[in-house]
Amino acid sequence: MADYPLTAESIKNQFKRAGIHFVVALPDRVTSHYLLKGLINDPEFKVVQVCKEDEGVSICSGLYAAGHKSVFMMQYTGFLDSINAIRGVAVEGHFPVCMVVGLLGKEPDVAPTQSKKYGVKIIEPILDVMGIERYLIERDADTAQIGSAIDKSFKNSSPSAILIGREPR
């Protein structure tokens, strides 16, 4: 596993570095097998599983209001499904909802905007229009951006999107 480009452990370590203790998640096919299961089994994290993505946006905002830091894990289809909640709560309400978005079907080392998957192709332009900073993570070397993204999101009280471009192992 050491030679695999992206590891769940590297992502998890960045969550810890950024002081994340709550992970709100709607299980997805990109991050669930290694990353989410690893977070569930780690006593440093409390994992809150939700049924709909808009619930996750509200829960992360509530955790922030109560003084806690969290990330919200979902698939890109869930992001698309929850745009109104993200707009109303995170963007206009100025809540630091840090979304970890799995890009299911994105081809390795292909820019999301060049993907053959239409839903993947439109994610970055939508984030740009919404004014949400985004960070593409495809290799362990990219994961240093995760801690910085979370820190910046909480410092500026604004949402961010950490795009997971391949399944972490």
N, C-alpha and C positions, 0 to 999 in steps of 0.2 A: 504494500500500500504506500510505502514511502515515495515511490516514483510517480504516483498518481498526481495529476496537476493540482487538484483542489481537495483538501481534506476537511472533514467536519471538525476535527480537533483545532485546526487553525482558526476557523470561524468562531468556535466556542471560546477560544482563548481571547479573541478580540472582544466578544461580549463581556467576558470577565474584566478585561482591562478597562472597558468603558463603564463598569459598575452596574451592569445589567443584572437584575435578580429575577425579573418576571419576563417570561416569554409567552406571548399570546399567539395562538396558532390555530389555523385551520389546516389540517394535514394536507400536504400536496405531494405529488410524485417526484419532485426534484429534491426536496429537502427532508422528507420524512424518514427514509430508511436509515440513514446514518446520523444526520444532524439532529433531527427532532428526537429520535430515540435516545441519542446520547445526552441531550439536554434533560429529558425526562428522568434519566437514570443518574443525573448529577445532582447531589443534594444542595448545591449552591443556587440552583434555579427552581423557581416555581413555574410550572407550565399550566397555562389556562387554555383549554381547547374550546373553540367556539364552533357554532354551526353555520354562521354566515359572517362574511367579511366585515359588513358594516358594524356588527357587534364588536369585533376586534378593535375597530377605530375608536369606538366609545369607551371600551374597557381600558385601552392604552391611555386615553385622555383622562379617565378617572383615576388611574394609577398615578399619573403625573400630578394631578390636582391633590392627591394624597401624599405626595412627596416621594414617589417611587419612579425608577427608570425601567422602561420595558422596550422590547422590540415586538413587532407583529409579523409573523411568518405566514405567507400565503402564496398561491400560484398567480401568475399573471392574469388568468381568467377571472380570479376573484378580485384582483385590483380593478379590472375593467367593470366588474359587476358592482363595485362599491365606490365608484367615482363621486357620487353625490355626497355620501357620508364623509369621504376624504375632503372634498371641497368645503362642505359646511362646517365640519368640526375641526379638522387639522389645519386646512389652509386659512379659512376666514376666521376661525376661532383661535388661531395661533397656538396650536398644541403640537409638541414635538413627537409626532407619531413616526417612529422609525420602522419603515416597512422593509422586510426582507422578502423579496419577490422572486420566486422560482420561475425561470423562463423555460418551461417545458417545451421540448422540441427544437430549441435553438441549437443550431449547428455549432460545434466547437470552433473557436477562433474566427467566427464570422460575426461582424457587428450586428447587433439586434436589428438595426434599420435595414440590413441586407438579408435578413432571414427570409426563408421561403414560407414560414408560418406567419400569416397575416397578423394574428394577435400579437406575436412577438415584435413584428415590424413596427407596430404603432405605439408601443409602450413608451419609448423615449420621447417621441414628439408630444405625446399627451402629457407626460411629466413636465416637459419644457414649457408647454402652454400654461400648465397649472402653477409654474414657478417652483416646482419641487426639485431640489438637487438630487442627482442620481449618480450612482457609482456602480460600475460593472465589475463583478468579481468572477474570474474564471480560473485563477491559479492562486496557490498559496501566497505568492509574491504580491497579489492584489489585496490580500486581506487586511493589510495595514490601513487601508482606506476605511475599513469598517469602524474601527474605534474612533477615528477622526470624524467620520460622518455622524456617528452617534453623539459625540461631544459637541460638534457644531450645531446639530439639530436641537439639543437641549440648551445650549448657550443662546441660540437665536429664537427659541420657542417656535420652531417651524418644522414641518414634516420633511422626511428624506426617504429616498428609495435606494436600497442596496439590492441590485439586480444580480441574482445568482445564475450565471450563464451555463453552468454544467452541474451535474449531480456531484456533490461532495461525497467522498468516501471516508 
